[in-house]
Amino acid sequence: MDQMPHVLQHPVDMPGQWANFWGNDHPMVLEVGCGTGNYVLGLATRLPDWNVIGADIKGARMWHGATKSRDLNLSNVAFLRCRLEQLPDYFGRDEVSELWITFPDPQPRASRERKRLTSLRFLHLYHRILRPGARIHLKTDDPNLFAFSVETWRNACMKVHSLTYDLYAGDVFGPAVDIQTTYESRFLAEGKKIHYMCAEFTDEFPVSAAQPLPTDQ
């Protein structure tokens, strides 16, 4: 990983510097909790004029996508190893144009709610790095997480553009929504329905409610 120039592990002084890293000013899409990077590779292939970043803390998983993207010579892919609670340490305001959350850990216990990547806590993080009008996409097979996310996002006055409880029932939601992760292919084979939601922040988002976000131990 240290020898791959498109892999950044806990880098410093990155906010506002991504255009220099890429060598262009193309829009940037971020996947949080990217795992092995299958969705990152799919996005980079579908969106060749976008720069795609996969962020995760687990380097062993990320290595698979980093190796594939290197072997495929994809110049619009990067992987960022970091704690997701620290995203504003790596991205400046308005620096990210789109964000994907694909099959995150549902953290089913109530005591773990603040660790859900769709919680208000993380929405505040995303709000600090996304440009106005940027869309956030969620895909999950977990009905409880999806219900929680729908309620949380609507309570946060977010504008929901698309929402479905069965992604593959026939409707078309865009050129990148049908990319399948390893987990997604497995869930579909088991007969599970895939839930999908796309939304963006509005001027009514409760910014004043944001609280400091100390790094969890």
SERO-4910 file (N, C-alpha, C, O; in steps of 0.05 Angstrom, whole numbers):
BEGIN
 pado doro    nc1    nc2    nc3   cac1   cac2   cac3    cc1    cc2    cc3    oc1    oc2    oc3
  Met    A     17    -24      0      0      0      0     17     25      0     11     44    -14
  Asp    A     39     25     16     56     48     17     70     54     -9     78     77    -14
  Gln    A     72     34    -26     86     38    -52     67     45    -75     75     49    -97
  Met    A     41     48    -69     21     55    -89     16     85    -87      5     94    -67
  Pro    A     22    101   -108     19    130   -107    -10    139   -105    -16    161    -97
  His    A    -29    121   -112    -58    129   -111    -70    120    -84    -95    122    -81
  Val    A    -54    111    -65    -64    104    -38    -52    124    -18    -28    127    -17
  Leu    A    -70    137     -3    -61    156     17    -69    145     44    -93    141     49
  Gln    A    -50    141     62    -56    131     88    -51    153    109    -29    160    115
  His    A    -73    163    120    -73    184    140    -56    208    130    -38    217    145
  Pro    A    -60    218    106    -44    240     97    -49    266    112    -70    269    125
  Val    A    -31    285    110    -34    310    124    -36    332    102    -27    329     80
  Asp    A    -49    354    110    -51    378     93    -65    373     67    -57    384     46
  Met    A    -86    355     67   -100    349     42   -123    368     36   -129    372     12
  Pro    A   -137    379     56   -160    397     48   -152    419     29   -133    434     34
  Gly    A   -167    420      7   -161    440    -13   -139    433    -33   -133    449    -51
  Gln    A   -127    410    -29   -104    402    -46   -110    379    -65    -92    370    -79
  Trp    A   -135    371    -67   -141    347    -83   -137    353   -113   -129    335   -128
  Ala    A   -143    377   -122   -139    384   -150   -110    381   -158   -103    373   -180
  Asn    A    -92    389   -139    -63    385   -144    -56    356   -145    -39    347   -161
  Phe    A    -68    340   -127    -63    311   -127    -71    298   -154    -56    282   -165
  Trp    A    -95    305   -163   -104    293   -188    -91    305   -213    -88    292   -233
  Gly    A    -83    331   -211    -72    344   -234    -94    355   -252    -90    361   -276
  Asn    A   -119    357   -241   -142    368   -256   -162    377   -236   -160    373   -212
  Asp    A   -183    391   -247   -204    401   -230   -231    387   -235   -252    399   -232
  His    A   -230    361   -243   -254    346   -247   -270    343   -221   -258    343   -200
  Pro    A   -296    340   -223   -311    335   -198   -303    310   -184   -293    291   -197
  Met    A   -307    309   -158   -297    287   -142   -320    273   -128   -337    286   -116
  Val    A   -320    246   -130   -341    230   -116   -327    214    -95   -305    203   -100
  Leu    A   -339    212    -72   -327    198    -49   -346    175    -40   -370    179    -37
  Glu    A   -334    151    -37   -349    129    -24   -338    125      3   -314    121      6
  Val    A   -355    126     24   -346    122     51   -351     93     59   -372     81     52
  Gly    A   -332     81     73   -334     53     79   -332     35     54   -349     18     50
  Cys    A   -311     40     38   -310     28     11   -303     -2     12   -306    -15     -9
  Gly    A   -293    -12     34   -286    -41     35   -266    -49     15   -244    -37     13
  Thr    A   -272    -69     -1   -253    -79    -21   -252    -62    -46   -235    -67    -64
  Gly    A   -269    -42    -48   -266    -23    -70   -281    -29    -96   -277    -16   -116
  Asn    A   -298    -49    -96   -313    -56   -120   -329    -33   -131   -330    -28   -155
  Tyr    A   -343    -19   -113   -360      3   -122   -343     26   -132   -351     39   -151
  Val    A   -320     31   -120   -302     52   -129   -294     46   -158   -294     64   -175
  Leu    A   -286     21   -163   -277     14   -190   -300     17   -210   -296     26   -233
  Gly    A   -324      9   -201   -347     12   -219   -354     41   -225   -359     49   -248
  Leu    A   -352     58   -204   -357     87   -208   -336     99   -227   -343    115   -244
  Ala    A   -311     92   -223   -289    103   -240   -293     95   -269   -286    111   -287
  Thr    A   -303     71   -274   -307     62   -301   -331     76   -313   -331     83   -337
  Arg    A   -353     79   -298   -377     92   -308   -374    122   -311   -387    134   -328
  Leu    A   -357    134   -294   -354    163   -293   -325    170   -299   -311    180   -281
  Pro    A   -316    167   -324   -288    171   -330   -279    200   -327   -255    205   -324
  Asp    A   -297    219   -327   -290    247   -324   -293    257   -295   -292    281   -290
  Trp    A   -297    238   -277   -298    244   -248   -274    231   -235   -264    211   -244
  Asn    A   -265    243   -213   -245    231   -196   -259    216   -173   -276    228   -160
  Val    A   -251    192   -168   -266    174   -149   -247    167   -127   -225    157   -131
  Ile    A   -256    171   -102   -241    164    -78   -257    144    -61   -280    149    -56
  Gly    A   -244    123    -52   -255    105    -33   -242    109     -6   -217    108     -4
  Ala    A   -257    113     15   -246    118     41   -255     96     60   -278     88     61
  Asp    A   -236     86     76   -241     65     95   -217     65    114   -196     75    108
  Ile    A   -221     52    137   -199     50    157   -185     23    154   -163     20    163
  Lys    A   -198      4    141   -187    -23    139   -170    -27    114   -180    -32     92
  Gly    A   -144    -25    118   -125    -26     96   -125    -53     82   -121    -55     58
  Ala    A   -128    -75     97   -127   -102     85   -149   -105     64   -144   -118     43
  Arg    A   -173    -95     69   -194    -96     49   -189    -78     26   -192    -85      3
  Met    A   -181    -53     32   -176    -33     12   -154    -42     -8   -155    -34    -31
  Trp    A   -136    -58      1   -114    -67    -16   -124    -80    -42   -112    -77    -63
  His    A   -146    -95    -40   -156   -109    -63   -164    -89    -85   -156    -93   -108
  Gly    A   -179    -68    -78   -187    -49    -98   -164    -32   -108   -162    -25   -131
  Ala    A   -145    -26    -90   -122    -11    -98   -105    -26   -118    -95    -15   -137
  Thr    A   -102    -52   -114    -87    -68   -132   -101    -71   -159    -88    -69   -180
  Lys    A   -127    -75   -159   -142    -77   -184   -141    -51   -200   -136    -52   -224
  Ser    A   -144    -29   -186   -144     -3   -201   -116      2   -212   -114     14   -234
  Arg    A    -95     -6   -198    -68     -3   -209    -64    -21   -233    -53    -12   -253
  Asp    A    -73    -46   -232    -70    -64   -254    -87    -55   -279    -79    -60   -301
  Leu    A   -110    -42   -273   -127    -33   -295   -118     -5   -305   -129      6   -324
  Asn    A    -98      6   -292    -87     32   -300   -108     54   -300   -110     71   -318
  Leu    A   -125     54   -279   -146     74   -276   -134     99   -263   -126     99   -240
  Ser    A   -133    120   -279   -120    145   -269   -139    162   -252   -130    182   -240
  Asn    A   -164    155   -251   -183    172   -236   -192    159   -210   -215    163   -201
  Val    A   -175    142   -198   -182    127   -174   -161    133   -152   -137    134   -158
  Ala    A   -170    137   -128   -152    139   -105   -166    126    -81   -190    124    -80
  Phe    A   -149    117    -63   -160    105    -38   -148    120    -14   -124    125    -13
  Leu    A   -165    127      4   -157    142     28   -162    125     53   -185    119     59
  Arg    A   -141    119     66   -143    104     92   -145    124    114   -126    139    120
  Cys    A   -168    125    127   -172    144    149   -196    135    166   -212    118    157
  Arg    A   -199    147    189   -223    143    205   -244    162    193   -239    185    188
  Leu    A   -268    151    188   -289    166    175   -298    190    192   -309    209    181
  Glu    A   -295    188    218   -302    210    236   -284    234    231   -290    256    241
  Gln    A   -262    230    216   -243    252    212   -243    262    183   -224    275    175
  Leu    A   -265    258    168   -266    266    140   -258    296    136   -244    302    117
  Pro    A   -268    314    153   -261    342    148   -231    348    151   -222    369    144
  Asp    A   -216    329    163   -187    332    164   -174    327    137   -150    333    133
  Tyr    A   -189    316    118   -178    308     92   -191    321     68   -180    320     46
  Phe    A   -214    334     72   -228    348     51   -236    376     60   -244    380     82
  Gly    A   -233    395     41   -241    422     47   -271    426     42   -284    408     31
  Arg    A   -281    449     50   -309    456     45   -315    457     15   -299    468      0
  Asp    A   -337    445      7   -346    445    -20   -328    429    -39   -329    433    -63
  Glu    A   -311    412    -28   -291    398    -45   -301    373    -58   -291    364    -78
  Val    A   -322    361    -46   -333    335    -56   -359    341    -70   -376    355    -60
  Ser    A   -363    329    -94   -387    334   -110   -408    313   -107   -431    317   -115
  Glu    A   -402    290    -96   -422    268    -93   -411    248    -72   -387    245    -70
  Leu    A   -429    235    -58   -421    217    -37   -438    192    -38   -463    193    -41
  Trp    A   -425    169    -35   -439    143    -35   -434    128     -9   -412    128      2
  Ile    A   -456    116      2   -455     99     25   -467     72     16   -491     70     13
  Thr    A   -450     53     13   -459     27      2   -457      5     22   -434     -2     30
  Phe    A   -479     -6     31   -480    -29     49   -463    -25     74   -446    -42     80
  Pro    A   -469     -3     88   -453      2    113   -462    -18    135   -483    -30    134
  Asp    A   -445    -20    154   -452    -36    178   -476    -23    191   -476      1    197
  Pro    A   -498    -38    194   -523    -26    205   -522    -18    234   -539     -4    243
  Gln    A   -502    -28    248   -499    -21    277   -526    -23    290   -537     -2    299
  Pro    A   -538    -47    293   -566    -49    301   -572    -41    330   -595    -34    336
  Arg    A   -552    -42    348   -558    -35    375   -562     -5    378   -548     11    366
  Ala    A   -582      2    394   -588     31    398   -564     46    408   -561     70    401
  Ser    A   -548     34    424   -524     47    435   -503     53    414   -485     69    419
  Arg    A   -506     42    390   -487     46    369   -498     65    347   -486     67    326
  Glu    A   -520     77    352   -533     94    332   -514    115    320   -515    119    296
  Arg    A   -498    128    337   -481    149    328   -459    139    309   -446    155    295
  Lys    A   -455    113    308   -435    101    290   -446     95    263   -431     88    244
  Arg    A   -473     96    259   -485     91    233   -477    113    214   -478    137    221
  Leu    A   -468    105    190   -458    125    171   -480    143    160   -474    161    145
  Thr    A   -505    137    167   -527    153    158   -539    170    180   -559    183    177
  Ser    A   -526    170    203   -536    184    227   -532    214    224   -517    223    207
  Leu    A   -545    230    241   -542    259    240   -514    267    246   -504    286    235
  Arg    A   -501    252    262   -472    257    268   -456    257    243   -440    275    239
  Phe    A   -459    237    226   -444    236    201   -454    255    180   -439    265    163
  Leu    A   -480    261    181   -491    281    162   -477    307    166   -471    321    146
  His    A   -471    315    191   -457    340    196   -429    339    184   -419    359    173
  Leu    A   -416    316    185   -390    313    172   -392    317    142   -376    332    130
  Tyr    A   -411    303    130   -414    305    101   -421    334     93   -411    343     72
  His    A   -437    347    108   -445    374    102   -421    393    100   -421    412     85
  Arg    A   -401    387    116   -377    404    117   -359    400     93   -342    417     88
  Ile    A   -362    379     78   -344    375     55   -358    374     28   -345    376      7
  Leu    A   -384    372     28   -399    370      3   -406    398     -8   -412    416      8
  Arg    A   -404    401    -34   -412    427    -46   -443    429    -47   -456    408    -47
  Pro    A   -453    453    -49   -482    456    -50   -494    440    -74   -483    441    -96
  Gly    A   -516    426    -69   -529    411    -90   -517    383    -94   -528    367   -109
  Ala    A   -496    376    -79   -485    350    -81   -504    329    -71   -519    334    -51
  Arg    A   -505    306    -83   -523    285    -76   -510    263    -59   -486    256    -64
  Ile    A   -524    253    -40   -515    230    -24   -532    206    -31   -557    207    -31
  His    A   -519    184    -37   -532    159    -44   -528    138    -23   -507    135    -12
  Leu    A   -550    124    -16   -548    102      3   -559     77    -10   -581     77    -22
  Lys    A   -545     55     -7   -555     28    -15   -551     10      9   -529      9     21
  Thr    A   -572     -6     15   -570    -25     37   -591    -47     34   -611    -43     21
  Asp    A   -585    -69     46   -604    -91     46   -619    -92     73   -638   -108     76
  Asp    A   -611    -75     92   -621    -77    119   -645    -58    122   -642    -34    121
  Pro    A   -670    -70    125   -694    -53    127   -694    -35    151   -705    -13    149
  Asn    A   -683    -43    173   -683    -26    197   -664     -2    194   -671     20    201
  Leu    A   -641     -7    182   -623     16    177   -635     35    157   -633     59    160
  Phe    A   -649     24    137   -661     41    117   -683     58    129   -685     82    123
  Ala    A   -700     46    145   -721     61    158   -710     83    176   -720    106    176
  Phe    A   -689     77    191   -675     96    207   -664    119    190   -667    142    197
  Ser    A   -652    112    168   -640    132    150   -661    150    138   -657    175    137
  Val    A   -683    139    128   -704    155    116   -714    175    137   -718    198    131
  Glu    A   -720    166    161   -730    184    182   -710    205    189   -717    228    192
  Thr    A   -684    197    192   -663    216    200   -660    237    178   -658    261    185
  Trp    A   -658    229    153   -654    249    132   -677    267    128   -673    291    123
  Arg    A   -701    257    131   -724    275    128   -726    294    152   -733    317    148
  Asn    A   -720    284    176   -721    302    199   -699    323    197   -702    345    209
  Ala    A   -678    318    182   -657    337    178   -663    356    154   -645    371    145
  Cys    A   -688    355    145   -697    373    123   -682    369     98   -678    387     82
  Met    A   -672    344     93   -659    338     68   -680    334     46   -702    324     51
  Lys    A   -672    341     22   -690    337     -1   -685    310    -13   -663    304    -23
  Val    A   -705    292    -12   -702    265    -23   -709    265    -52   -732    272    -59
  His    A   -691    257    -69   -696    256    -98   -707    228   -106   -725    227   -123
  Ser    A   -696    207    -95   -705    180   -102   -706    163    -77   -689    166    -59
  Leu    A   -725    145    -77   -728    127    -54   -743    102    -64   -764    103    -75
  Thr    A   -730     79    -59   -744     54    -66   -736     32    -46   -713     31    -36
  Tyr    A   -754     14    -41   -749     -9    -24   -742    -34    -40   -737    -55    -28
  Asp    A   -741    -31    -66   -734    -54    -83   -720    -42   -108   -734    -37   -128
  Leu    A   -694    -39   -107   -679    -25   -128   -682    -37   -155   -683    -24   -175
  Tyr    A   -684    -64   -156   -685    -78   -181   -713    -87   -190   -716   -106   -204
  Ala    A   -733    -71   -181   -760    -78   -188   -768    -67   -216   -789    -74   -226
  Gly    A   -750    -52   -228   -756    -43   -255   -750    -13   -260   -745     -6   -283
  Asp    A   -751      3   -240   -745     32   -244   -716     36   -249   -699     21   -240
  Val    A   -709     58   -263   -682     65   -270   -675     90   -254   -689    110   -255
  Phe    A   -652     89   -240   -645    111   -222   -619    124   -229   -609    141   -214
  Gly    A   -607    118   -252   -582    131   -259   -561    111   -268   -564     87   -264
  Pro    A   -539    121   -280   -519    104   -293   -501     89   -273   -487     71   -281
  Ala    A   -501     96   -248   -482     84   -229   -496     69   -206   -482     56   -190
  Val    A   -522     70   -205   -536     58   -182   -536     27   -183   -536     15   -162
  Asp    A   -535     16   -207   -536    -13   -209   -509    -27   -207   -507    -51   -211
  Ile    A   -488    -12   -201   -462    -25   -195   -466    -42   -170   -478    -34   -151
  Gln    A   -455    -67   -171   -459    -85   -148   -434    -90   -133   -413    -96   -144
  Thr    A   -435    -87   -107   -413    -94    -90   -413   -125    -86   -432   -139    -94
  Thr    A   -392   -135    -74   -391   -163    -67   -414   -172    -50   -427   -192    -54
  Tyr    A   -420   -155    -29   -442   -161    -11   -469   -160    -26   -486   -177    -22
  Glu    A   -472   -140    -44   -497   -137    -58   -503   -161    -75   -526   -171    -75
  Ser    A   -484   -171    -90   -488   -195   -106   -496   -219    -89   -513   -234    -97
  Arg    A   -484   -221    -65   -491   -242    -47   -520   -239    -37   -535   -259    -36
  Phe    A   -527   -215    -29   -554   -210    -19   -575   -215    -40   -596   -227    -34
  Leu    A   -570   -207    -65   -589   -212    -86   -592   -242    -91   -615   -251    -96
  Ala    A   -570   -257    -90   -572   -286    -94   -588   -299    -72   -600   -320    -76
  Glu    A   -589   -287    -48   -605   -297    -26   -634   -288    -27   -650   -295    -10
  Gly    A   -641   -272    -47   -668   -263    -50   -675   -238    -35   -698   -231    -32
  Lys    A   -655   -224    -24   -660   -200     -9   -665   -177    -27   -655   -175    -50
  Lys    A   -682   -158    -18   -687   -134    -33   -666   -112    -25   -658   -110     -2
  Ile    A   -658    -97    -45   -639    -75    -41   -654    -49    -39   -670    -42    -57
  His    A   -649    -34    -18   -662     -8    -14   -643     14    -23   -618     12    -20
  Tyr    A   -654     35    -34   -638     57    -45   -651     84    -39   -675     86    -42
  Met    A   -634    103    -32   -644    130    -28   -623    150    -37   -599    146    -34
  Cys    A   -632    172    -50   -614    193    -59   -626    219    -49   -649    225    -52
  Ala    A   -609    236    -37   -618    261    -25   -596    282    -25   -573    276    -32
  Glu    A   -604    306    -19   -584    328    -17   -592    346      6   -615    346     15
  Phe    A   -573    361     16   -578    380     37   -593    404     27   -591    411      3
  Thr    A   -609    416     45   -623    441     38   -614    463     58   -598    457     76
  Asp    A   -623    487     53   -616    509     71   -627    505     99   -618    519    118
  Glu    A   -646    487    102   -659    483    128   -644    462    144   -652    456    167
  Phe    A   -622    450    133   -607    430    149   -598    443    175   -587    465    175
  Pro    A   -602    429    197   -596    441    224   -566    443    230   -556    427    247
  Val    A   -553    461    217   -524    464    222   -518    472    250   -498    463    262
  Ser    A   -536    488    262   -531    498    290   -531    475    310   -522    479    332
  Ala    A   -542    452    302   -544    430    320   -518    413    321   -515    395    337
  Ala    A   -499    420    303   -474    405    302   -459    406    328   -457    428    340
  Gln    A   -448    384    336   -432    383    360   -404    373    353   -400    360    333
  Pro    A   -384    380    370   -357    370    365   -358    340    362   -373    326    376
  Leu    A   -341    329    345   -341    301    340   -314    289    347   -297    285    330
  Pro    A   -310    283    373   -285    271    381   -281    243    369   -300    229    364
  Thr    A   -256    236    363   -250    210    352   -256    188    372   -248    190    395
  Asp    A   -272    168    363   -278    146    381   -253    129    385   -237    126    367
  Gln    A   -250    118    408   -228    100    414   -237     71    409   -221     53    413
***
